[in-house]
Amino acid sequence: MASWNILCDFDGTISVEDVIDSLLDRFGRPGWEALEQDWRAGRIGSRECMTGQVALLELTREQLDEHLQGLWIDHAFPQFVARTRAAGIPMRVVSDGLDYAIHKILGRYGLDDLPLAANHLSPAATKDHWQLTSPFKAEGCRSGTCKCACVEQARGTGARTLLIGDGASDFCAADRVDFVFAKHRLIEHCRAAGIPYVPITGFEDALELLPRLLDGSLLAEHGHPRVAVAAN
């Protein structure tokens, strides 16, 4: 049985909704929409976009924690984590989102011990304002968290790498892994790029597919894994 590492996106993959979007809708000051448009048009990277957007949030820590209490994860994700742990498969959450929010949300399910690569959210000097830093950025990458660098670290163990994701922040990493469980926009990217993948709607599907990933039948059905592209 081949050994695997799993890298899993958070916003829209583990979580039901995008955390930063929900915060901006409720607590964002004017200007965050223009940053979003610049990012979607490719004029700025996600790190610049999110750094600017987080600076436009205005809320207390109590308001932040209360808001996060109302955000949920895929109901089958805890069982998926339990299954991977029982099989001895390492999993790391790789996110272009907010570490504080991810820890808070996963903590409600007893899962805040999952290894995490994400942007760091901290209080700014001005009361009720926040700032973003990116400890997992990489030179030449415009994302806050360079998921390609996370892939290279995972591949350094000699195991195959599975990516579970849903959107644009996962495109580059998907080009470099051995297999993908894809949601939403990531499905079309994998199809167009010839990346070995299966579409999923959530972690109930992932639970059903996991045994076939581990016994090799998914790879046999969807083509042999191509040689992963080395990160720049």
N, C-alpha and C positions, 0 to 999 in steps of 0.2 A: 504494500500500500504506500503510495507516494505521500510524503509529508507536505503540509501546506502552511502558509501564513495567510491571515485574513486582514485586509485593510478595509475599514468601513467608514463611509461618510456619515455625518450626523444630520444636518438640516435637510429635511425632506426625505431622508432615508431611514434613520433611526427615529427622528422626531416626526410628528405628524405635520407640523408646519415649520417654516423658516423662522428662527428665533429673532434674528436682527430685523427682519421685515416686520414682525409683529411689534417689536419695540419702537421702530421708527414710525409706524402707523399711529401709535398711541402717544409716544413721548418725543418724537423728532421735531426739532425746530425747522423753519423754512430753509430750504437749500439742499436737503438730502435727496429730493427727487432729481435735481439737476445732476448730482453726482451719480445717481443710478443710471441716468440716461447716458452720461459720458462713458460709464463702464460698459453698458450694453452696446454702445457704438464702437467700442474698442479704443477710445481715446485715452483711457486710463486703465490701469490694472485693478484687480480686486483689492489689493493692499491699500492703494491710494484711496480708492472709493470708500472702503470700510473705515479707514482711519478718519477720513473727513466726516463720514456719517455718524460714527460713534461720538465724535466731538460735538455733534449737534443734538445728542440726547440730553434731556434735562429731566432727571428723576432722582429720588433718594434711593439709598440701598434698600430701604423697607419697601418702596414701590417696586423696585426691581425684583426683589424676592417674591413679593406677592404676585407679580405678573408671571414669573417663572413657575409658580405653583399651579397656574392654569394651563400650562403647556404639557403635552403628553407625547409618549413614544408609541411606536408600533407595539400592539399588545403581545405579539409573538416574539419580540426581541429578547426578553429575559430567558425564554425557553431556548432560543437559538444560542445565546451565550452559554447556557448550561450544557447544551449538547456539544458545543465546540470544546469547552473545558473538559468534559468527560472524554473526548476523543484526543485530548492533548494538543489541540490546535491553537497556537497563539493568535490573538486578535488585538488590533490596535485601532482606535478611533482616530481618523485623520480628517480634520475639518478646517475649512476656511472661516469658521464661526468663532464663537466666544467661549474661552475655556471656563470661565466662571459659570456661565449659563449651563454648559454641558455637564459640569460636575454637579450643579444643583439639581438639574432634572434627573440625571442618572442616579443621583444619590437617593432619590425617593424610591428607587427600585433595588437599592443595594448594589448598584453597578458602577459606583464612582471610582472603583479601583481599576477599571479598565485603562490600559495605557492610552495616553491621549497626546496628539499633536494638534494644537489649535492656537489662534491668536489669544493674547493675554489682555484681559479687561481689568482696568484698575481705576480708582478715583482720580480725577484731575485736581489741580490746585484750587479751581473755582468750585464753590459749593454746589452739589447736586449735578455736577458734570463729570464726564468720564473720558478716558483716553485708551487708545489701543496701541499695543506693541506686538511685534511678530517674531517670536523667538525661533520659529521654524521656517523663516524665509530663506531664500537661497539666491546667490548672485545670478543675475540674468533672468530671474523669475519674477513676474509682477504680482504673483499671488501672495497673500499673507502667510499661508502654509504651503510650502512646496511639496505637493503630494508625490511628485516624481522622485524627490530625494528620499521620501519615506519608502517608496517602492524599492529603491536601490538598497536601502538599509535592510529591508525585509529579504530581498534576494541574496544579500550577503550571507544569510544563514544556510544557503544551499537548498532551501525548500522552494516549492512553487508558491506563487502568490495569487490569491483571489482578491479582486476588488468588488466591493458592493457599493453602488452609488447611483446618483440620479440626474446629475446636471453638469453644467459647463465646468465647474471646478474639478470634475473627475475626468475630463476628456484626455488631458495629457497623461495622467497616470494610467488610464485604460490602455493607452498605446504601448505600455511597458510591462504589463502583467501577463500572467499565463491564462487567466480566465476571468470573466466578469459576470456578476449577477447585476443586471441593469434595470433601472426604473426610468420612466419619463424620457427626458431629452437624451439621456445616455444610451437608450436603446438605438435610436437612429444613428448616433455617432458610431457605435460599435458595428452596426450593419453596414454603414457606408465605408468604414475603414477596414472591414474584413477581420475584426477582432473576435476571437472565440467568446461567445456570450450566450446567456439565456435571459429572456425577459422575466421579471418578477413584478408582482403588484405589492409585495410585502414579505415579511419574514415567515409567514406560514408557507409561502412558496419556497423560501430559502431552506426551511426545515425539511421539506420534502425532497429538495434537490441535493442536500448535503451528502447523504450516503452514496449517491451516484457520482458526485464529485470525488469522493474519497476512493471509490473502487475503480475510477478511471473511465466509467462508461459515458459520462458527460463529455469528456475530451474526445473519446472515440466517436461519439455521435456528431459532435459539432466541429470536427476537424482537429488535427494535431496542433498543439500550441506552437505558434510561430516563435521565432527567436525574438525576445523582447528587445526593444530599442534602448540603447544605453542613454542615460541622462547626460545632457550637455554639462 
